[in-house]
């Protein structure tokens, strides 16, 4: 701050206290803090030298402001260790957003209070769910990890770790009620759900346990872990909001989960469903049984189709340049056709019959996808070469981490027959390279535009 002396046309001097600042563009500006008056008026009021007096006042105010912003010295003994993991004093206020959503929008607090009172539960299942939901969003740790981090939660968590595990059983027992209540609350808050298109995906959860128990089983882990897993199939509406889910033993393949999950979803599928739906899923769910089920229920489907694993005719059509329409930059091209696909349907006698159903096939190529595929393949080739050099290609091949290593009957170095001789599969690398950037989608929706099919 400083004292500004403004001389007026009548010769009188007007005093103001002014401070400088920077505006949003970084430009130096000034603004009036206090208007003091004319020098002669101030002298008549009893101030002998107004300029000197208020210059000192500006200096005093500046000194007071500097004292407020002066750095604070914190003294720590040189041998004292600071635990960076200590979060006892830290509170994650973002958890309040989760609480507001669960309580206000989904109405889960009242949902649990009614059932808790009736059963006289010794812990608060809503408070446990609240903590677990926030931790899943913020940290994605284990249930035990969430409980150990409870001091960072803005609300007190007066429950034990055993209560957390008891709450999981409590939630599972009310699974159907809870999902139905959440869906009804969402519709009340947002309006009717758009279920004309339903997305289905499968993920799994691993468990740090010694053995299998019939449900936690070893299977294809999304994280490539050897631990037992549980499969979860999840339905989402057209806006990507969860609708329903189903759990399966870890050794159940993804492709075998869709039909049971559809059965569990109940009224949303089948001839009695209020509206026709289109199920969208990735290539792992593309099977004859799943397509047949969608068709027999009067519904539709949009499934990804592997190009590398496709039959010769489909692969040839996708890779052929004929029929493609490209964008001006040449970074994207697409084509489609109406064809037929064989599905197998079980008759009343239990025998499976081959039936040809009409499908729309959409093929497209993207330069960005092609470059990404080349980069990913280069990593696999490098892994394969390292495995061959180390002499453990067979074990790596079993783990699918070196799929471009192939066994050869003769050692190329010595010409001798050797069961452990491996070499780089150049032919497979070249064949995979042909498919870089190409994708294919099969759908029952013959009237759906190509772009709309791809956007699904």
C-alpha positions as CSV (number, residue, x, y, z in Angstrom):
1,X,0.0,0.0,0.0
2,X,1.1,3.6,-0.6
3,X,-0.2,7.1,-0.3
4,X,-1.5,8.7,-3.5
5,X,-1.5,12.5,-3.7
6,X,-3.9,13.8,-6.4
7,X,-3.7,17.5,-7.3
8,X,-7.1,18.8,-8.4
9,X,-7.8,21.6,-10.9
10,X,-8.5,24.0,-8.0
11,X,-5.0,23.4,-6.6
12,X,-6.1,21.3,-3.6
13,X,-4.4,18.0,-2.9
14,X,-6.6,14.9,-2.3
15,X,-5.1,11.9,-0.4
16,X,-6.0,8.2,-0.8
17,X,-4.4,5.0,0.3
18,X,-3.9,2.7,-2.7
19,X,-2.7,-0.9,-3.1
20,X,-1.3,-2.6,-6.2
21,X,-2.4,-6.0,-7.5
22,X,-2.4,-8.1,-10.7
23,X,-5.6,-8.8,-12.6
24,X,-6.6,-12.1,-14.2
25,X,-4.4,-11.3,-17.2
26,X,-1.3,-10.7,-15.0
27,X,-1.4,-6.9,-15.7
28,X,-0.4,-4.5,-12.8
29,X,-3.4,-2.6,-11.5
30,X,-4.2,-0.4,-8.5
31,X,-7.3,0.1,-6.4
32,X,-8.3,2.5,-3.6
33,X,-8.3,1.1,-0.1
34,X,-9.3,4.2,1.7
35,X,-10.2,7.8,0.7
36,X,-8.7,10.2,3.2
37,X,-9.8,13.7,2.0
38,X,-8.1,17.0,1.1
39,X,-4.9,18.0,2.8
40,X,-6.2,21.3,4.0
41,X,-9.3,19.7,5.5
42,X,-7.2,17.2,7.3
43,X,-4.9,19.9,8.6
44,X,-8.0,21.8,10.0
45,X,-9.1,18.5,11.7
46,X,-5.9,18.5,13.8
47,X,-3.4,16.6,11.7
48,X,-0.3,18.8,11.5
49,X,1.3,17.0,8.5
50,X,-1.3,14.8,6.8
51,X,1.2,13.5,4.1
52,X,3.8,12.4,6.6
53,X,1.1,11.0,9.0
54,X,-0.6,8.8,6.4
55,X,2.7,7.8,4.8
56,X,3.7,6.3,8.1
57,X,0.2,4.7,8.3
58,X,0.8,3.0,5.0
59,X,4.1,1.7,6.2
60,X,2.5,0.4,9.4
61,X,-0.2,-1.4,7.5
62,X,2.3,-2.9,5.1
63,X,4.3,-4.2,8.0
64,X,1.2,-5.7,9.6
65,X,0.4,-7.5,6.3
66,X,3.9,-8.9,6.0
67,X,3.7,-10.2,9.5
68,X,0.5,-12.1,8.6
69,X,2.2,-13.8,5.6
70,X,5.6,-14.3,7.2
71,X,6.9,-17.9,6.9
72,X,6.5,-20.1,10.0
73,X,9.5,-22.0,11.3
74,X,8.8,-25.6,12.4
75,X,11.6,-27.1,14.5
76,X,12.0,-30.9,14.3
77,X,14.7,-32.7,16.2
78,X,17.3,-34.0,13.7
79,X,16.9,-37.7,14.9
80,X,13.1,-37.6,14.8
81,X,11.6,-39.7,11.9
82,X,8.6,-38.4,10.1
83,X,6.2,-41.2,9.0
84,X,4.8,-40.2,5.7
85,X,2.2,-42.9,5.9
86,X,0.7,-41.3,9.0
87,X,-2.7,-40.0,7.8
88,X,-4.3,-39.7,11.3
89,X,-4.8,-36.0,10.9
90,X,-5.9,-36.1,7.3
91,X,-9.6,-36.2,6.5
92,X,-10.8,-37.0,2.9
93,X,-13.7,-34.6,2.6
94,X,-14.6,-35.9,-0.9
95,X,-16.2,-38.8,0.9
96,X,-19.1,-36.5,1.6
97,X,-20.1,-36.7,-2.1
98,X,-20.4,-40.4,-1.8
99,X,-22.5,-40.1,1.3
100,X,-24.8,-37.6,-0.3
101,X,-25.3,-39.8,-3.4
102,X,-26.0,-43.0,-1.4
103,X,-28.2,-41.3,1.2
104,X,-30.1,-38.6,-0.8
105,X,-30.3,-40.0,-4.3
106,X,-30.4,-43.7,-3.6
107,X,-32.1,-43.5,-0.2
108,X,-30.0,-46.3,1.2
109,X,-29.8,-44.9,4.7
110,X,-33.6,-45.3,5.2
111,X,-33.5,-48.6,3.4
112,X,-31.1,-50.0,5.9
113,X,-32.6,-48.3,9.0
114,X,-35.9,-50.0,8.4
115,X,-34.4,-53.5,8.1
116,X,-31.8,-52.9,10.8
117,X,-34.5,-52.0,13.4
118,X,-36.5,-55.0,12.5
119,X,-33.6,-57.4,12.9
120,X,-31.8,-55.6,15.7
121,X,-28.4,-55.7,14.0
122,X,-25.5,-54.8,16.3
123,X,-23.7,-52.7,13.7
124,X,-24.7,-50.1,11.1
125,X,-24.6,-51.7,7.6
126,X,-25.1,-48.4,5.9
127,X,-22.0,-46.8,7.6
128,X,-20.0,-49.9,6.6
129,X,-21.2,-49.6,3.0
130,X,-20.5,-45.9,3.0
131,X,-16.9,-46.4,4.0
132,X,-16.3,-49.3,1.5
133,X,-17.9,-47.4,-1.4
134,X,-15.7,-44.4,-0.8
135,X,-12.6,-46.5,-0.4
136,X,-13.4,-48.3,-3.6
137,X,-13.6,-45.0,-5.5
138,X,-10.6,-43.3,-3.8
139,X,-8.1,-46.2,-3.1
140,X,-9.6,-49.5,-4.4
141,X,-8.1,-51.4,-1.5
142,X,-9.2,-54.5,0.3
143,X,-12.0,-54.4,2.9
144,X,-9.4,-54.7,5.6
145,X,-7.4,-51.8,4.0
146,X,-10.6,-49.7,3.9
147,X,-11.2,-50.3,7.6
148,X,-7.6,-49.5,8.5
149,X,-8.0,-46.1,6.7
150,X,-11.2,-45.2,8.5
151,X,-9.5,-42.3,10.4
152,X,-9.4,-40.4,7.1
153,X,-13.1,-40.8,6.6
154,X,-15.0,-37.6,7.7
155,X,-17.5,-39.5,9.8
156,X,-16.7,-41.7,12.8
157,X,-16.7,-45.4,12.0
158,X,-17.7,-47.1,15.3
159,X,-17.5,-50.6,14.0
160,X,-14.8,-53.3,14.1
161,X,-13.2,-55.2,11.2
162,X,-15.4,-58.2,12.1
163,X,-18.4,-56.0,11.7
164,X,-17.2,-55.1,8.2
165,X,-17.1,-58.8,7.3
166,X,-20.5,-59.4,8.9
167,X,-21.9,-56.5,6.9
168,X,-20.8,-58.3,3.6
169,X,-23.0,-61.3,4.6
170,X,-25.8,-58.9,5.5
171,X,-25.6,-57.1,2.2
172,X,-25.5,-60.4,0.3
173,X,-28.7,-61.6,2.0
174,X,-30.5,-58.5,0.8
175,X,-28.8,-58.3,-2.6
176,X,-32.0,-58.4,-4.7
177,X,-33.9,-56.0,-2.4
178,X,-30.9,-53.6,-2.5
179,X,-30.5,-53.6,-6.3
180,X,-34.3,-53.2,-6.8
181,X,-34.4,-50.3,-4.4
182,X,-31.4,-48.6,-6.0
183,X,-32.9,-48.9,-9.5
184,X,-36.2,-47.5,-8.3
185,X,-34.5,-44.6,-6.6
186,X,-32.5,-43.8,-9.7
187,X,-35.6,-43.8,-11.8
188,X,-37.3,-41.5,-9.3
189,X,-34.4,-39.1,-9.4
190,X,-33.4,-39.2,-13.1
191,X,-36.6,-40.4,-14.9
192,X,-37.1,-43.7,-16.7
193,X,-33.9,-45.7,-17.5
194,X,-32.9,-46.2,-21.2
195,X,-32.7,-49.9,-21.4
196,X,-33.1,-50.2,-25.2
197,X,-29.4,-50.9,-25.3
198,X,-27.8,-52.9,-22.5
199,X,-24.0,-53.3,-22.1
200,X,-22.7,-56.5,-20.6
201,X,-19.2,-57.0,-19.3
202,X,-17.3,-59.5,-17.2
203,X,-14.6,-58.9,-14.7
204,X,-13.2,-60.8,-11.8
205,X,-11.9,-60.4,-8.3
206,X,-9.0,-62.3,-6.8
207,X,-8.7,-63.6,-3.3
208,X,-5.5,-64.1,-1.3
209,X,-6.5,-67.6,0.0
210,X,-4.6,-70.8,-0.1
211,X,-7.0,-73.1,-2.0
212,X,-10.3,-73.2,-3.9
213,X,-13.7,-73.7,-2.3
214,X,-16.0,-74.3,-5.2
215,X,-16.8,-70.6,-5.7
216,X,-13.4,-69.0,-5.4
217,X,-11.7,-70.9,-8.2
218,X,-8.7,-70.5,-10.3
219,X,-9.5,-69.2,-13.8
220,X,-8.5,-66.6,-16.3
221,X,-7.6,-63.6,-14.1
222,X,-7.9,-60.2,-15.6
223,X,-4.8,-59.3,-13.7
224,X,-2.9,-62.5,-14.7
225,X,-2.8,-63.6,-11.1
226,X,-2.6,-67.3,-10.0
227,X,-5.0,-66.7,-7.1
228,X,-8.5,-68.0,-6.9
229,X,-11.0,-65.6,-8.5
230,X,-14.8,-64.9,-8.6
231,X,-16.4,-63.8,-11.9
232,X,-18.8,-61.0,-12.0
233,X,-21.1,-60.2,-15.0
234,X,-22.5,-56.6,-15.0
235,X,-25.3,-55.1,-17.0
236,X,-25.3,-51.3,-17.6
237,X,-28.0,-49.2,-19.2
238,X,-27.6,-47.0,-22.3
239,X,-26.1,-44.3,-20.1
240,X,-23.5,-46.6,-18.6
241,X,-25.2,-46.8,-15.2
242,X,-25.3,-50.3,-13.6
243,X,-28.6,-52.2,-13.7
244,X,-27.9,-55.7,-12.3
245,X,-25.1,-58.1,-11.8
246,X,-24.5,-61.8,-11.3
247,X,-21.6,-63.8,-9.7
248,X,-20.1,-67.0,-11.0
249,X,-17.3,-69.4,-9.8
250,X,-13.9,-68.3,-11.0
251,X,-13.5,-71.2,-13.4
252,X,-16.6,-70.3,-15.4
253,X,-15.5,-68.7,-18.8
254,X,-16.8,-65.3,-19.7
255,X,-18.8,-66.7,-22.6
256,X,-20.8,-68.9,-20.3
257,X,-22.0,-66.1,-18.0
258,X,-24.3,-64.1,-20.3
259,X,-27.3,-66.5,-20.5
260,X,-27.4,-67.1,-16.7
261,X,-27.0,-63.4,-16.1
262,X,-29.9,-62.7,-18.5
263,X,-32.0,-65.2,-16.6
264,X,-31.2,-63.5,-13.3
265,X,-32.1,-60.1,-14.8
266,X,-35.7,-61.5,-15.1
267,X,-38.3,-59.2,-16.7
268,X,-35.8,-57.2,-18.7
269,X,-35.5,-60.1,-21.2
270,X,-37.8,-62.6,-22.8
271,X,-41.1,-62.4,-24.6
272,X,-42.8,-60.8,-21.6
273,X,-40.3,-58.0,-21.4
274,X,-42.0,-54.5,-21.9
275,X,-39.5,-53.5,-24.6
276,X,-37.0,-55.1,-27.0
277,X,-33.4,-54.6,-25.9
278,X,-30.1,-54.9,-27.7
279,X,-27.3,-56.5,-25.8
280,X,-23.8,-55.1,-26.5
281,X,-20.7,-57.2,-25.5
282,X,-17.1,-57.7,-26.5
283,X,-15.8,-60.6,-28.5
284,X,-15.4,-62.8,-25.5
285,X,-19.2,-63.1,-25.3
286,X,-19.7,-63.8,-29.0
287,X,-20.9,-67.4,-29.2
288,X,-23.6,-69.4,-30.9
289,X,-25.5,-69.9,-27.6
290,X,-25.5,-66.3,-26.7
291,X,-26.7,-65.2,-30.1
292,X,-29.4,-67.8,-30.2
293,X,-30.7,-66.8,-26.8
294,X,-30.9,-63.1,-27.8
295,X,-32.8,-64.0,-31.0
296,X,-35.2,-66.5,-29.3
297,X,-36.1,-63.9,-26.6
298,X,-37.0,-61.4,-29.4
299,X,-34.0,-59.2,-28.5
300,X,-31.0,-58.0,-30.5
301,X,-27.2,-58.1,-30.0
302,X,-24.1,-56.2,-31.0
303,X,-21.0,-58.4,-30.5
304,X,-17.3,-57.7,-31.4
305,X,-15.8,-60.3,-33.7
306,X,-12.2,-61.4,-33.7
307,X,-10.5,-60.8,-37.1
308,X,-7.4,-62.9,-36.4
309,X,-9.6,-65.8,-35.2
310,X,-12.3,-65.5,-37.8
311,X,-12.9,-68.1,-40.5
312,X,-11.1,-67.7,-43.8
313,X,-14.1,-66.1,-45.7
314,X,-14.8,-63.5,-43.1
315,X,-11.2,-62.6,-42.6
316,X,-10.6,-62.3,-46.4
317,X,-13.6,-59.9,-46.6
318,X,-12.4,-57.7,-43.7
319,X,-8.8,-57.5,-45.1
320,X,-9.9,-56.8,-48.7
321,X,-9.9,-53.2,-49.8
322,X,-13.0,-53.6,-51.8
323,X,-16.0,-51.8,-50.4
324,X,-14.3,-49.6,-47.9
325,X,-15.2,-45.9,-47.6
326,X,-12.4,-43.8,-46.1
327,X,-12.2,-40.4,-44.6
328,X,-10.4,-37.5,-46.3
329,X,-7.3,-37.9,-44.1
330,X,-7.0,-41.6,-44.8
331,X,-6.9,-42.5,-41.1
332,X,-10.2,-44.4,-41.0
333,X,-12.3,-46.6,-43.3
334,X,-15.4,-48.7,-42.9
335,X,-17.7,-51.1,-44.8
336,X,-20.5,-53.4,-44.0
337,X,-22.6,-56.2,-45.5
338,X,-25.6,-58.4,-44.8
339,X,-24.7,-62.0,-44.4
340,X,-25.5,-65.2,-42.4
341,X,-24.2,-66.8,-39.3
342,X,-24.6,-70.4,-38.2
343,X,-26.0,-70.8,-34.7
344,X,-26.9,-74.0,-32.9
345,X,-30.3,-74.3,-31.2
346,X,-31.5,-77.2,-29.0
347,X,-34.8,-78.6,-30.2
348,X,-37.6,-80.2,-28.1
349,X,-35.8,-83.5,-28.4
350,X,-32.7,-82.0,-26.9
351,X,-30.7,-82.3,-30.1
352,X,-28.7,-79.3,-31.3
353,X,-29.5,-78.1,-34.8
354,X,-27.6,-75.8,-37.1
355,X,-29.6,-72.7,-38.0
356,X,-28.5,-69.9,-40.3
357,X,-29.5,-66.4,-39.0
358,X,-29.2,-63.1,-40.9
359,X,-26.5,-60.8,-39.5
360,X,-25.0,-57.4,-40.3
361,X,-21.2,-57.4,-40.4
362,X,-19.4,-54.1,-40.0
363,X,-15.6,-53.9,-40.6
364,X,-13.5,-50.9,-40.0
365,X,-9.8,-49.9,-39.9
366,X,-8.1,-47.2,-37.8
367,X,-4.6,-45.9,-38.2
368,X,-4.4,-45.2,-34.5
369,X,-5.5,-48.7,-33.7
370,X,-3.0,-50.1,-36.2
371,X,-0.1,-48.2,-34.6
372,X,-1.1,-49.4,-31.1
373,X,-1.3,-53.0,-32.3
374,X,2.2,-52.8,-33.8
375,X,3.6,-51.3,-30.6
376,X,1.9,-54.1,-28.5
377,X,3.2,-56.8,-30.8
378,X,6.7,-55.5,-30.7
379,X,6.7,-56.0,-26.9
380,X,5.4,-59.6,-27.3
381,X,8.1,-60.3,-29.9
382,X,10.8,-59.0,-27.5
383,X,9.4,-61.2,-24.7
384,X,9.5,-64.2,-27.1
385,X,13.1,-63.5,-28.1
386,X,14.2,-63.2,-24.5
387,X,12.4,-66.4,-23.6
388,X,14.2,-68.2,-26.5
389,X,17.6,-66.8,-25.4
390,X,17.0,-67.9,-21.8
391,X,15.9,-71.4,-22.8
392,X,12.6,-71.3,-21.0
393,X,10.3,-70.6,-24.0
394,X,8.2,-73.7,-23.3
395,X,7.2,-72.4,-19.9
396,X,6.6,-68.8,-21.1
397,X,4.6,-70.2,-24.0
398,X,2.3,-71.9,-21.6
399,X,1.7,-68.6,-19.8
400,X,1.0,-67.0,-23.3
401,X,3.7,-64.4,-22.6
402,X,5.7,-65.5,-25.6
403,X,3.2,-66.6,-28.2
404,X,5.6,-65.8,-31.1
405,X,8.0,-68.5,-29.9
406,X,7.4,-71.9,-31.6
407,X,8.9,-75.3,-31.1
408,X,10.9,-76.8,-34.0
409,X,11.9,-80.4,-34.4
410,X,15.5,-79.5,-35.4
411,X,17.9,-77.2,-33.6
412,X,18.8,-74.6,-36.3
413,X,22.3,-74.3,-34.9
414,X,23.4,-77.9,-34.8
415,X,20.9,-79.6,-37.1
416,X,20.2,-82.1,-34.3
417,X,16.7,-83.2,-33.2
418,X,15.9,-81.6,-29.9
419,X,12.6,-81.5,-28.0
420,X,13.5,-78.1,-26.5
421,X,14.5,-76.3,-29.7
422,X,12.5,-73.1,-30.1
423,X,12.6,-70.3,-32.7
424,X,10.7,-67.1,-33.6
425,X,7.5,-67.7,-35.5
426,X,8.0,-65.2,-38.3
427,X,5.0,-66.5,-40.3
428,X,2.7,-65.9,-37.4
429,X,4.1,-62.4,-36.8
430,X,3.5,-61.5,-40.5
431,X,0.0,-62.9,-40.4
432,X,-0.9,-60.9,-37.3
433,X,0.6,-57.8,-38.8
434,X,-1.9,-58.1,-41.7
435,X,-4.8,-57.6,-39.2
436,X,-3.3,-54.5,-37.5
437,X,-6.0,-51.8,-37.0
438,X,-8.9,-54.0,-38.4
439,X,-12.0,-54.7,-36.3
440,X,-15.2,-56.4,-37.0
441,X,-18.6,-56.3,-35.4
442,X,-21.6,-58.6,-35.9
443,X,-25.1,-57.5,-35.1
444,X,-28.7,-58.5,-35.5
445,X,-29.6,-54.8,-36.2
446,X,-29.6,-54.7,-40.0
447,X,-31.1,-51.3,-40.2
448,X,-28.7,-49.7,-37.7
449,X,-26.2,-47.3,-39.4
450,X,-22.5,-48.4,-39.5
451,X,-21.4,-45.5,-37.3
452,X,-24.1,-46.3,-34.7
453,X,-23.0,-50.0,-34.6
454,X,-19.4,-48.9,-34.0
455,X,-20.4,-46.4,-31.4
456,X,-22.1,-49.1,-29.4
